């Protein structure tokens, strides 16, 4: 298992400088940067000297640096820089660069976002102009807004993949990636390269996010990533085959797939802490009307129904994110590995992969942010302490919502894919893959029974669970059809494509959300039925699937007008499920496999000694 792999190499990361992460909260911005850099240097030595760790980390990809120590921002080298090099470099470029990158002979940044441009990568302003006299590209930042801004780890990186508009013979061939050296082997900046750090962010642990400005920096023509497109010595541009023209986005897709996994990890981490703490915390007398209320004892906070509603919702979503993260990784690997093996037909999946990951990244990170903050609030006053762990998680969860694709822009990418699907259905082309559900017949009101009784507490789980999936799919199809009809009406009135899309943007965002929620629910339902054996575990996981699906219907009852006359029966079934899930809650969070080291929380301790941990942590303050 992954945890077993982590345990095999965990011992390499004991002692200084890895053993004082509990003091990071007391360090200044500069001190924390220096400490993170010190750890990164030591981790690099370990990676170079341990073949087993190198295999688990790079070849098998079963262990991340963050699993082993309080890492900083240089992990972007493995998350973005290295995957881009592996998928976009020509064979000759790989021979020159790949071994050094894997062995950390140099550290690479992923320099795409600019001060004035983020998600609209086609509008990037950095230029790479071919000089035929010297056979070089001139990398230049022509405006203030063209400065590369936000690249993680760039302040301390030696190299970077710099995205710029490729110009040759006066023609702009669009944005491409170029290998650019930032620093020499002594750490000094190369001529024409200005690099800096952009200052404190919401998450105080992010101390190494930078900017870069290029003033006529020359790099060899060889440094254009050339797996699918090339520029000849004479300056003639050879475009990628049409099917592979979008393969250059595979690096961004890889990061977005990782962010779905990150949404799972953050939500699971926060709900594990909340469940453990709320089982220990006592609040409110069991019989407040008794003359001796104190003798009646107090409730565990997790026994309150409203806390169960919120906490078990987060628990169910964490599992849903986990199952969809596996789905996204497998989908990504299937397309990427097929293209890399020379199967151009695999590239047919790129549009669907892009739309799927855009939606998942948007709504998984958005929802994870909400759920982590909800778990912090559920911990009451103790959740306000950074030692609780959930406070830092709530800050960390803000970054993925915006990073690597602003959520509104990405949702529109999914919405455009849905509109295309609806138009194809009108031409009698059957939808396939992630949108195959759209060919299902609409749900009829009588299927839900009188006053929604088919989803009520008396209905059998075997009938409720597939019905919920159909209901979420039906909603998604209806929103997609309304979106396409509204868009077409705006075009018929004379609007351009972009004007029409702007006029239906609110509906487009909602349609993308409904499709992504259906996808999450389908993956959850299918994985549990296909990958688990009949028995208590499957039953517990199916109850979580049922709970979150019912909550999504109940909280969005207006989307089902005409099908549901009211939602009282649904709430009654939810309340019964909460009672059924309560005995399994601790075991279901233990199933995530987080250790005390992973949680870094006084409230989420496995042994339950939370008050002792809170007190001991307080005594570490330099003011004491």
C-alpha positions, 0 to 999 in steps of 0.5 A: 500500500501507499502507507507501507511505501511511506513507512519504508523510507520515513526513517530517512527523514528523522533528525535535523532539519526535519524534526522541528516542524512544530516550531514553524508557526513561530518563525518569521517569514525569512526564517521559515524560508531558510528552514524550508530551504535547509530541509529541501537541500537535505531531502535532495541529498537523500533522494540522490543517495537512496535508490529505493526512495528515488524509485518510490518517489519518481518511478512508482510515484507512491511517495511524495515529499510532503508525506515525509517532511514539512516541505516547502514550495520546491515540490513544483519541480516534481509536480509540474516541471518534470512531467512537462519535460517528460511529455513535451521534450523531444528524445534529444532534449530528454537525453540532455535534460531528463537525467539531471532533472530527475537527480535534482542537479538543477531545480525547475519552475513552471513559469506560465502565469503573468502579472496581467494574465493567468487562465487565458494562456493564449494571451500571454505577453512574454515573447520568444523571438527567433534570431536567424543570425545566431540561431537563438530565441530572445526571451523578453518581457515587453511590458510590466504585465508580462512579468512572470508572476506566481510561479511556485518555487521560482525564487530558488529555482535554477531553471524554468519552463517559460511560456512565451509567444513564439515569433519567427519572420514576423509571425506569431505562432502562439504560446510555447514552452522554452527551457530557460536558465535562471541562475549559474552554478554559483546561484547568481542570476544569468544576464538579463534575468531578474527574479524575486519573491512576491511576499506573504500570502494567505497561507503563511507557509508559502514563502517561495513563490516568485516573479521573473522578468526577462530582458532580451535573454538569449537561449538556443533554438534547441530550447524550444520544447519540440516533441510535437512542433519544431522550428527549423534553422531557417525559421520555418515553423512545423506545427504539431499534428492537429490531433496533438495540438492540444497535447501541450496542455497535458502539463496543466491537466496533470496539475489539475488532476493532482489538485483533485487528489489534494481536495480529497487529502485536505477534506479527509485530513480536516474531517478526521481531526473533527470526528476524533475531537468531537467524539472527545469534546463534551458539550451540553447536558443530556438532561438539562431539565433535571434538578441535577443536570450535572449528574446526567452527564454531557453529550459528545458533540458528535452526537448532535444531529446538526454536527453530524449533518455537517461532519458526515457530509464532509466525510462523504465528500472526502470519499467521493473526491478520493474515488474521482481522483482515482478516476481522473488519474486513470483517465489522464494516464490512459490518454497521456501514455497512449499519445506517448506510445505513438497512438494518435487515436488516444489524443481523441480523448483530450477534449473530454479529459480537459473538460472533465479535469476542468470541472473536477478541479473547479468544484472539488477545490471549491467544495474542499475549501468550504468543507475544511472551513466547516470542520474548523468551525465545528471544532469551536474555539480550539479550531482557532489555534494553529496547533489544531491543524485545521486552521492551517488547512483552511488557509492552505485550501484557499490556494487550489481554488484559484491556482492553475486555472481560475474556477470561473474560467475552468467551469466555462471550459466544461460548459462549452463541452456540454453545449457541444454534446447537446448539439451533437445529440440533436444531430442524433450522435449518441453521447459517450464517455463522461456524458453518456448519461445524457441519452438516458430517458428523463426521470418521471415524477411518478418515479419519485412517488407521492411527496418524494416517498421513493426517496423517503425513510421507508424506501429500500436502499437498493432502489434509492441509490440508483434513483439518486444517480439518475436524478442527478444525471437528469438535472445535469442534462436539463441544465445543459439543454437549457444552457445550449438553448439560451446560448443559441437564442443569444446568437440568433439575436446577433451576439458573437460567440463570446458575447453569447457565452457571457450572457449565459455565464451564470447558467453555464457555471451552474451546468458545469457544476451539475455535470461535475456533481453527477460525475463525482456521484457516479464514480463514487457509486460505481467504485464502491460496487465494483471494487469492494466486496459485499459486507460491512465496509461496502454497506458503510461506503454506500451509506456515505454515497447515499447521504451526500447524494440526498443532501445535494438533492435536499439542498438544491430542491429548487432544481427538481421542481416538477419532480419533487413536491416537497423534500420532507421525506428526503430530510427524514431519510437523511436523519436516519442515515446520520444515526446509521453512520454515527457508529462507523464514523471513527473507523471511516476516518481511520480508513484514510490512514492519516497518522498523527504526523500527517494531521499535525493536530492537537485535536486529531490525536489517535490516542484521544489525549487532546487536552494534554496535547493542547496544553503541551503545545501551548507551553512551546510558545516563546512567550512562556 
